Amino acid sequence: MQSSRDIGTYQNKGDVPIMLKKLFGLLPFVHHQPPLGMPLRKVVILATQRPVEIKKMEELITQKLKKNEADTIKKIENGIEYLRRERFFKRDSSNLFVAGLRAISSQNAGLGLEFGEKYIHEIPDIRAIKSMVLYYDDIEKHEEKLFLLNHIKDINYANELKAETLGKLHPGIDSGGISIQTGPPWTFSLSNPLKLNKKPQYFKHRFRTKQLEKIEGIAPEFELIGKIKISKHGSPSSALAQFQFFDENNSRLIPATIPGLTHSNSVGWYSYLRQDNDTGDFMISFELPENCVQLNIGFQTWNAKSSVKLLPGFEVKPSSTNQFQIDFTRFMANVEHSKAEELVFMFSGTTYVQDVRANRPIRLTRELMKRGIPVIFNYHRWRRTDDHPEYSGDLLFQIPIDVTKQFMAKLATLRTSKKKIFIVSYPHPIIPKILNRFKVNGWANLYDARDDWEEFEKVGQAKWYSSATEKYIVTNCDHITAVSWPLANKLDAYEPIDKVHVVPNALSPNFLSNDYKWIGSKRTKVGYFGHLTASWFDWDSLIEIANQRPEYLFEIIGHSAPDDLNLPKNIDLMGPKTHPEINKIAAEWSVAIIPFKTGLLADAVDPIKIYEYMALDLPTVSFRMPQIDKYPYTITVENNEEFCFALDESVRYRPKRGVLKKWLARNKWGDRVDDLLSLAAQPRNDGISNLGAEE
């Protein structure tokens, strides 16, 4: 009997036109059609069409404004909300915002700017920003113009706007950013490298009024960010920056303390640049003293043994924490406008979401986003000066661990209409301090154990690990998942609320090239790709196996191989490769291998690479790894001799056509996300859900 899920089968006749309507709406040449009775429907339709006709939209809106101003503005706002909800990943709501802003401002500049200020932090369209700059100029509101700098990504345009606006706010500044009266040049005026010496060379920075407001009672924090040119052997104290603070009357402030800075009688408030010698980058964080509106920064050498040059482009800006708060407000507005029923906080401990690396948390996040589910993604960065992905206005908000720590309380008490899911992907020491606060504020808490962290710590790879921390997380999260059954058995011994569920890894849909085809090679080739650290890759065994099978060529792809390897001629260490390059190389392999050191660390693993080996239509030979014992065309062995025999057996036959493909069809990342969402949806039986949530 055919299932109701099968194509062509419907529960009732009314389903047929509904299905056809959905299919018709997916066609690329069909424009989006808003409801027939929708106010300003013609304008909304124009916002969805390409090329967009902003001028025509303005004219239609202006006609309506002349008849009823307040009612028309309300209809524009409803239209923006509709497009943000129904067409989130399009630019349609931005088009309507820009047209509405220009039309309203043409009739009433003050009212237009009020409308613009309402939406610009959520829809920071550069067309709207430039329009608002002109309108602020017309009514001489120059301080408000500086607020727009928070939303401008084009640094050159931002500097031009800053110079022009400061010139109007403070007429004593000429077009080059130099004070005609007294005082040093402005920070943004440096255009060529400046050689530093023992005498401080000063620059001036003016703070905007909105930057001086306290956030949740916390004094504003700023960062001096820039770059110097210095020898790679330069010391952290080769150069320093002096700080002088002034109030509105240009009187020097003498604060008792400045968090982030040091004081000496000879220099005053200062900080060494402590630059990264490889890049020259430096960053100094400091709190601003009360009543300060202007800062003079003096750069000078201190313990320099070689030349030090200050490069153009240095700036004083609100700390990344402040900027993250601004961006997070915008993100949450987008979350509320999305159709998603859930909001996920992925506490990953990995790098930020990117194409180069794609571990379990990143792959789960990509699948969640593919479904339109918003994700707050915590990631690790080595230094605060490291680049971080800017928020682009979508449903992914990425936040580094140093900022996440300061956000934890805010995230725990987050108010939203969405189902809140907290996925802990590694047992960071901060989690026990905050976990129960998430629980009593309505979050579903899941610990997704992707590795045996205790064993990683034993080989020097997770020095932050504490077994007490992990045990606390296991016993206090609502549900625990593990990538393998040995790891699940280990965590079950910690007595969690619910039994540990095995949720293995899976295949990424983007790994296999569209034109991939296995072709083989005249010489038998054996291959591996992945991490090559000696902490778990068994180089000694691989070398012995290669010596035992000189007729096989072993092609090893990856990074972090030891520098002191003495490899036989039939091991080709190929270095890192992209996925398309791996596809091309692996098409000639007869068998793939996983030569990891046996032990508790390997016992807990479910390697992502085995799914990719199978996608490449390759059999796999591995040292003992219990989770993969029963995977198709996979042989696990205990020693080098068995490994050699398993290789001999595997190269004799090709996998039966379709077997691996059929198995992989049931092991996609979408299946893993289904498992996690299903667990998160289960009702709690501990009686403390939403105990501390605000109503």
C-alpha positions in Angstrom: 0.0 0.0 0.0 1.4 3.4 -1.0 2.3 5.8 1.9 0.6 9.2 2.2 4.2 10.6 1.9 4.6 9.2 -1.6 4.5 11.7 -4.5 1.2 11.7 -6.3 -0.9 10.5 -3.3 -3.1 13.0 -1.4 -5.3 12.8 1.6 -8.0 14.8 -0.1 -8.7 16.6 -3.4 -7.9 19.9 -1.8 -4.3 18.9 -1.5 -3.8 18.8 -5.2 -4.0 22.5 -6.0 -2.1 23.3 -2.8 0.8 21.0 -4.0 0.7 22.5 -7.5 0.7 26.0 -6.0 3.8 25.1 -4.0 5.6 23.6 -6.9 4.7 26.6 -9.2 6.0 29.0 -6.5 9.4 27.3 -6.7 9.9 28.0 -10.4 12.7 30.6 -10.9 10.7 32.7 -13.4 7.7 33.1 -11.1 7.7 36.3 -9.0 6.5 36.3 -5.4 2.9 37.3 -5.1 1.8 38.8 -1.7 -1.8 38.4 -0.5 -4.4 40.1 -2.7 -5.7 42.3 0.0 -2.4 43.5 1.3 -1.9 47.3 1.6 0.6 48.8 -0.8 0.6 45.5 -2.6 1.9 47.0 -5.8 4.9 48.6 -4.0 5.6 45.3 -2.2 5.7 43.4 -5.5 8.0 46.0 -7.0 10.4 45.4 -4.1 10.7 41.8 -5.1 11.4 42.4 -8.7 14.8 42.7 -10.4 16.1 45.1 -11.5 14.5 47.0 -8.6 12.8 50.3 -9.5 13.3 52.3 -6.3 12.2 55.6 -8.0 8.9 54.1 -9.1 8.3 52.7 -5.6 9.1 56.2 -4.1 6.5 57.8 -6.5 3.7 55.4 -5.5 4.5 55.8 -1.8 4.6 59.6 -2.1 1.1 59.6 -3.6 -0.2 57.6 -0.6 1.6 59.8 1.9 -0.1 63.0 0.5 -3.5 61.4 1.3 -2.7 59.9 4.7 0.8 60.2 6.1 0.5 58.2 9.3 -1.5 55.4 7.8 0.9 55.0 4.8 3.9 54.8 7.1 2.2 52.1 9.1 1.5 50.2 5.8 5.2 50.5 4.8 6.3 49.1 8.1 3.8 46.2 7.7 5.2 45.6 4.3 8.8 45.5 5.6 7.8 43.1 8.3 6.0 40.9 5.7 9.0 40.8 3.4 11.5 40.1 6.2 9.3 37.1 7.2 8.4 35.7 3.8 11.5 36.7 1.8 14.2 36.7 4.5 17.2 35.7 2.4 16.3 38.3 -0.3 17.0 42.0 -0.4 13.3 42.9 -0.8 12.7 44.4 2.7 15.8 46.6 2.2 14.4 47.8 -1.1 11.1 48.8 0.5 12.9 50.4 3.5 15.0 52.6 1.1 12.1 53.6 -1.0 10.0 54.4 2.1 12.8 56.4 3.7 13.3 58.5 0.6 9.6 59.1 0.0 8.8 60.0 3.7 11.9 62.3 3.9 10.9 64.1 0.7 7.7 65.1 2.5 9.0 65.5 6.0 12.8 65.1 6.7 12.4 64.8 10.5 9.7 62.1 10.1 11.8 60.3 7.5 14.8 60.2 9.8 12.7 58.9 12.6 11.5 56.1 10.3 15.2 55.5 9.2 16.5 55.4 12.8 13.8 52.8 13.6 15.1 50.3 11.0 18.8 51.2 10.2 20.3 49.0 13.0 18.3 46.0 11.7 18.5 46.8 7.9 21.9 48.6 7.5 21.5 49.1 3.8 24.3 51.4 2.4 21.7 53.2 0.1 19.7 54.1 3.2 22.8 55.2 5.1 23.8 57.6 2.3 20.3 59.0 2.1 20.2 59.5 5.9 23.6 61.3 5.7 22.1 63.8 3.3 19.0 64.4 5.4 21.0 64.9 8.6 23.1 67.4 6.7 19.9 69.3 5.6 18.7 69.7 9.2 22.3 70.1 10.6 22.2 67.1 12.9 25.8 66.1 12.6 26.2 64.2 15.8 23.6 61.7 14.6 25.5 61.2 11.4 28.4 59.7 13.4 26.0 57.0 14.8 25.8 55.6 11.2 29.5 54.8 11.3 28.6 51.6 13.3 26.8 50.2 10.2 29.3 51.2 7.4 31.6 48.4 6.1 33.4 50.5 3.6 36.4 51.9 5.6 37.2 54.6 3.0 33.6 56.0 3.0 33.5 55.8 6.8 36.7 57.8 7.2 35.4 60.4 4.6 32.2 60.7 6.5 34.0 61.0 9.9 36.4 63.7 8.6 33.6 65.7 7.0 31.3 65.4 10.1 34.0 66.3 12.6 34.8 69.3 10.5 31.2 70.5 10.8 30.9 69.6 14.5 34.3 71.3 15.3 35.0 74.1 12.8 38.6 74.4 14.0 39.5 71.4 11.9 40.7 71.8 8.3 39.9 69.3 5.5 43.1 67.3 6.2 41.9 66.5 9.7 44.4 68.9 11.4 43.3 71.3 14.1 43.7 74.9 13.0 43.7 76.0 16.6 45.7 73.7 18.9 46.2 70.0 19.4 47.4 67.0 17.4 46.0 65.6 14.2 43.1 63.2 14.2 43.7 59.4 14.3 42.3 58.9 10.8 44.6 61.5 9.2 47.8 59.4 9.1 48.4 58.5 5.4 52.0 57.3 5.4 54.0 55.1 7.8 55.3 57.1 10.8 58.7 56.3 12.3 58.5 56.3 16.1 61.1 57.7 18.4 61.5 58.2 22.2 59.4 61.4 22.0 55.6 60.6 21.9 53.8 61.6 18.7 50.2 62.4 19.5 46.9 61.9 17.7 43.4 62.9 18.7 40.2 60.9 18.8 36.7 62.3 19.6 34.0 60.0 21.0 30.5 60.1 19.8 27.8 60.8 22.4 26.1 57.4 21.9 29.4 55.6 22.4 29.6 57.1 25.9 26.3 55.5 27.2 26.6 52.7 29.7 25.3 49.3 28.6 23.5 47.5 31.3 25.3 49.7 33.9 28.7 48.8 32.5 31.2 51.6 31.6 31.9 51.8 27.9 35.0 49.9 26.8 37.1 50.8 23.8 40.0 49.2 21.8 43.0 50.9 20.2 43.7 48.7 17.2 46.5 49.1 14.7 49.6 47.7 13.1 53.3 48.5 13.3 56.3 47.5 11.2 58.9 46.0 13.4 61.6 43.3 13.4 60.3 39.8 14.1 62.7 39.8 17.1 61.1 42.9 18.6 60.1 42.7 22.3 56.5 43.3 23.5 57.8 46.5 25.1 59.5 47.9 22.0 56.8 50.6 21.8 54.0 52.0 23.9 51.0 54.3 23.7 50.3 57.1 26.2 46.7 58.1 26.9 45.4 61.6 27.8 41.7 62.1 28.6 39.8 65.4 28.2 36.2 66.6 29.0 33.8 68.7 26.9 35.7 71.9 28.0 39.0 70.5 26.9 40.2 70.1 30.5 42.5 67.2 31.2 41.0 64.5 33.4 43.0 62.8 36.1 41.3 59.5 36.8 42.3 57.4 39.7 42.0 54.1 37.8 41.7 53.1 34.1 40.9 49.4 33.7 43.2 48.0 31.0 46.0 50.7 31.4 49.0 51.1 33.6 50.1 54.4 35.3 53.6 55.8 36.0 54.7 59.2 37.2 56.9 59.7 34.1 54.5 58.6 31.4 51.0 58.8 32.8 48.5 56.3 31.6 50.0 53.9 29.1 50.2 50.4 27.7 52.9 48.6 25.8 51.7 47.7 22.3 52.5 44.0 22.8 52.4 43.5 19.1 52.2 40.2 17.2 55.7 40.1 15.7 54.5 38.1 12.7 51.8 40.5 11.6 52.6 43.7 13.5 49.0 43.8 14.9 48.4 45.3 18.3 45.3 45.9 20.4 44.8 47.7 23.7 41.5 47.5 25.6 40.6 50.1 28.1 37.6 51.6 29.9 36.8 55.3 29.4 36.8 57.5 32.5 33.6 59.3 33.3 33.0 62.7 31.4 35.7 61.9 28.8 34.8 63.0 25.3 38.2 63.3 23.7 41.4 61.2 23.8 45.0 62.0 22.9 47.2 59.0 22.1 50.9 59.4 22.0 53.0 56.7 20.3 56.7 56.3 21.1 59.5 53.7 21.3 60.5 52.3 24.6 62.8 49.3 24.6 63.2 49.2 20.9 66.4 47.6 19.5 65.4 48.3 15.9 63.2 50.6 13.8 59.4 50.8 14.7 56.9 52.4 12.2 53.3 53.1 12.9 51.2 52.2 9.9 48.1 54.1 8.7 44.7 52.7 9.5 45.0 52.6 13.3 41.7 53.5 15.1 39.9 53.7 18.4 36.6 51.8 18.3 34.1 50.4 20.7 35.3 47.1 22.1 34.4 44.0 20.2 32.0 43.2 23.1 30.1 46.5 22.5 30.0 45.8 18.7 28.8 42.2 19.3 26.0 43.6 21.5 24.9 45.9 18.7 25.1 43.1 16.1 23.3 40.6 18.5 20.4 43.0 18.9 20.1 43.1 15.1 20.4 39.3 14.9 17.7 38.7 17.4 15.3 41.0 15.5 16.0 38.8 12.4 15.4 35.7 14.5 12.0 36.9 15.5 11.1 37.7 11.9 12.1 34.2 10.7 9.7 31.4 10.3 11.8 29.0 12.4 10.4 27.4 15.5 13.8 26.9 17.1 16.9 28.9 18.1 20.1 26.9 18.6 23.1 28.0 20.6 26.0 25.9 19.4 28.9 26.0 21.9 31.4 24.5 19.5 35.0 25.1 20.7 36.1 24.9 17.0 37.0 27.6 14.5 34.3 29.8 13.1 32.0 28.5 10.4 34.0 28.4 7.1 34.6 26.4 4.0 38.2 25.3 4.8 37.4 23.3 7.9 34.2 21.4 8.5 34.0 19.4 11.7 30.9 18.1 13.5 29.6 21.4 15.0 30.1 23.3 11.7 28.4 20.6 9.7 25.4 20.5 12.1 25.2 24.2 12.0 25.2 24.3 8.2 22.3 21.8 8.2 20.4 23.8 10.7 20.8 27.0 8.6 19.7 25.1 5.5 16.4 24.5 7.3 16.2 28.2 8.2 16.9 27.6 11.9 18.9 30.5 13.4 22.2 29.6 15.2 24.3 31.4 17.7 27.8 29.8 17.1 30.5 30.1 19.7 34.0 29.5 18.4 37.6 29.6 19.6 40.2 32.2 18.6 43.8 32.3 19.8 44.1 36.1 20.1 41.6 38.9 20.5 43.3 40.6 17.5 42.4 37.6 15.2 39.9 38.5 12.5 36.4 37.4 13.2 33.5 37.0 10.8 31.3 40.1 10.8 27.5 39.6 11.2 26.1 39.8 7.7 22.4 40.1 8.6 21.5 36.4 8.2 20.5 33.7 10.7 24.1 32.9 11.8 25.6 34.9 14.7 29.2 33.9 15.4 30.8 34.9 18.6 34.4 34.1 20.0 34.8 32.4 23.3 36.3 35.4 25.0 33.2 37.5 24.2 30.8 34.5 24.8 32.0 34.4 28.4 30.7 37.9 29.0 27.5 37.1 27.1 26.6 33.9 28.9 24.2 35.5 31.5 22.5 37.5 28.8 22.1 34.4 26.6 20.7 32.3 29.5 17.9 34.8 30.1 17.2 35.5 26.5 13.6 36.2 25.7 12.3 34.9 22.4 9.2 33.3 20.9 11.4 30.4 19.6 12.2 27.0 21.2 15.6 27.5 22.8 18.2 24.7 22.4 21.7 24.8 23.9 24.1 22.3 22.4 27.3 21.9 24.4 29.9 20.4 22.0 32.8 20.3 24.4 33.2 20.4 28.2 34.5 23.9 28.7 35.1 25.0 32.3 32.6 27.8 32.1 29.6 25.5 31.4 29.1 24.2 35.0 28.9 27.9 36.2 26.0 28.7 33.9 24.3 25.5 32.8 21.5 25.5 35.4 20.7 29.1 34.6 20.0 28.0 31.0 17.8 25.2 32.3 15.6 27.3 34.6 15.2 29.8 31.8 13.6 27.4 29.4 16.5 26.1 27.3 16.7 22.5 26.3 20.3 21.5 27.2 22.1 18.8 25.1 25.7 17.6 25.6 26.9 16.3 22.2 30.2 14.4 23.0 32.2 14.2 19.7 35.4 12.9 21.3 36.8 11.3 24.4 38.2 14.5 25.9 39.8 12.7 28.8 41.9 10.7 26.5 42.8 13.8 24.4 44.0 15.4 27.6 46.3 12.4 28.2 48.1 12.9 24.8 48.5 16.7 25.5 45.7 17.9 23.1 43.1 19.3 25.6 45.0 20.7 28.5 41.9 22.6 29.7 40.0 19.4 30.3 38.6 18.4 33.8 36.8 15.1 34.4 34.8 16.8 37.2 33.5 19.4 34.7 32.4 16.8 32.2 30.7 14.7 34.8 28.8 17.8 36.0 27.7 18.5 32.4 26.6 14.9 31.8 24.6 14.7 35.0 22.9 18.1 34.5 22.1 18.3 30.8 18.6 17.1 29.7 20.0 14.7 27.0 23.5 13.3 26.2 24.6 12.2 22.8 27.8 10.5 21.7 29.4 9.7 18.4 30.1 6.1 19.2 28.8 3.3 21.5 32.0 3.0 23.5 31.9 6.7 24.3 28.2 6.4 25.1 29.0 3.5 27.5 31.6 5.6 29.3 29.3 8.6 29.7 26.4 6.4 30.9 28.6 5.4 33.9 28.3 9.1 35.0 24.6 8.5 35.6 22.9 11.1 33.3 19.2 12.1 33.6 18.5 10.0 30.5 20.5 7.2 28.8 23.2 8.4 26.4 22.0 8.3 22.8 24.5 7.3 20.0 24.3 10.0 17.2 27.3 9.2 14.9 28.9 11.5 12.4 27.7 11.6 8.7 28.4 12.5 5.2 28.6 16.1 4.0 26.6 16.6 0.8 29.3 18.9 -0.6 32.3 16.6 -0.2 31.9 14.6 -3.5 32.5 16.3 -6.8 29.6 16.1 -9.2 31.8 14.5 -11.9 33.6 12.1 -9.5 34.2 8.6 -10.9 36.5 5.9 -9.6 39.1 5.0 -12.2 41.8 3.0 -10.4 45.5 2.8 -11.3 47.9 0.3 -12.8 49.9 0.4 -9.5 47.9 -0.4 -6.4 47.4 2.8 -4.4 46.4 3.0 -0.8 45.3 6.4 0.6 44.6 8.5 3.7 43.5 12.1 4.3 43.1 13.9 7.6 45.2 15.0 10.6 48.7 13.6 10.8 49.8 14.5 14.3 51.9 11.8 16.0 49.6 12.0 19.1 47.2 9.6 17.4 48.4 8.9 13.8 50.5 5.7 14.1 53.5 6.6 11.9 55.6 3.7 13.1 53.0 1.1 12.1 52.4 2.8 8.7 56.1 2.8 7.9 56.4 -0.9 8.9 53.3 -1.8 6.8 54.7 0.1 3.8 58.0 -1.8 4.1 56.0 -5.1 4.2 54.1 -4.1 1.1 56.6 -2.4 -1.2 54.4 -3.0 -4.3 51.7 -0.7 -2.8 52.0 3.1 -3.1 50.7 4.9 0.1 49.5 8.4 -0.7 49.1 10.4 2.6 47.2 13.7 2.5 46.9 16.1 5.5 48.6 18.6 7.8 50.6 18.5 11.1 52.9 15.6 10.2 56.1 15.4 12.3 59.2 17.1 10.9 61.6 14.2 11.6 59.9 11.4 9.6 62.2 9.0 7.7 59.7 7.5 5.2 60.2 4.6 2.7 60.0 5.4 -1.0 56.5 4.0 -1.3 55.0 6.6 1.1 54.1 9.9 -0.6 53.5 12.7 1.9 51.3 15.0 -0.2 50.4 17.8 2.2 47.0 19.4 2.6 44.6 19.3 -0.3 41.1 20.7 -1.1 38.1 18.5 -1.5 38.2 18.7 -5.3 41.9 17.8 -5.2 41.2 14.9 -2.9 38.5 13.6 -5.2 40.9 13.6 -8.1 43.7 11.8 -6.2 41.4 9.3 -4.5 39.8 8.2 -7.8 43.0 6.1 -8.3 43.1 4.5 -4.9 42.1 0.9 -4.4 41.6 1.1 -0.6 41.5 3.8 2.0 43.1 3.5 5.5 42.8 4.8 9.1 46.1 4.0 10.8 45.3 5.5 14.2 47.0 4.3 17.4 44.9 1.8 19.2 43.6 2.7 22.7 40.7 4.4 24.4 41.1 7.6 22.3 40.6 5.7 19.1 37.9 3.4 20.6 35.7 6.4 21.1 36.0 7.8 17.6 33.6 7.8 14.7 35.8 9.3 12.0 34.1 11.6 9.5 36.6 10.5 6.9 35.1 7.0 6.7 31.9 8.5 5.4 33.9 10.3 2.8 35.9 7.2 1.9 32.6 5.4 1.3 31.4 8.3 -0.8 34.5 7.9 -2.9 33.4 4.2 -3.4 36.4 2.9 -1.5 36.7 0.0 1.0 38.5 0.9 4.3 41.1 -0.8 6.5 41.5 0.5 10.0 43.2 -0.3 13.3 40.7 -1.2 16.0 37.8 1.3 16.2 34.6 -0.4 17.6 32.1 2.1 16.2 33.0 1.3 12.6 33.3 -2.5 13.0 30.0 -3.2 11.2 30.2 -0.4 8.6 30.0 -1.8 5.0 33.2 -2.7 3.3 35.2 -1.8 6.5 37.8 -4.1 8.1 39.2 -3.3 11.5 42.3 -5.1 12.8 44.5 -5.3 15.9 48.1 -5.4 14.6 50.4 -4.6 11.6 50.3 -8.2 10.2 46.5 -8.2 10.2 46.5 -4.8 8.5 48.7 -6.1 5.7 46.4 -9.1 5.1 43.3 -6.9 5.2 44.9 -4.6 2.6 45.6 -7.6 0.3 42.0 -8.8 0.7 40.5 -5.3 0.1 42.4 -4.5 -3.1 41.2 -7.7 -4.8 37.5 -6.7 -5.0 35.5 -3.6 -5.7 32.6 -2.7 -3.5 29.3 -4.1 -4.8 27.6 -1.4 -6.8 25.1 0.7 -4.8 25.8 -0.8 -1.4 27.8 2.1 0.0 25.6 4.7 -1.7 22.5 3.1 -0.1 24.1 3.0 3.4 25.2 6.7 3.1 21.7 7.7 2.1 20.7 6.8 5.7 23.6 8.7 7.2 23.4 12.3 6.2 23.9 15.3 8.5 20.2 16.0 8.1 19.5 12.7 9.9 21.7 13.8 12.8 20.0 17.1 13.1 16.6 15.3 13.2 17.9 13.2 16.1 19.1 16.3 18.1 15.9 18.3 17.4 13.8 15.3 18.4 15.6 15.0 21.7 15.3 18.7 22.4 11.5 18.5 21.7 11.0 16.0 24.5 9.2 17.4 27.6 11.2 17.6 30.8 10.3 15.5 33.7 12.4 17.3 36.3 9.9 20.1 37.0 12.2 23.0 36.7 11.6 24.1 33.1 11.1 27.9 32.8 11.5 28.2 36.6 13.5 31.4 36.2 12.1 32.6 32.9 10.7 36.1 32.8 7.1 36.3 31.6 
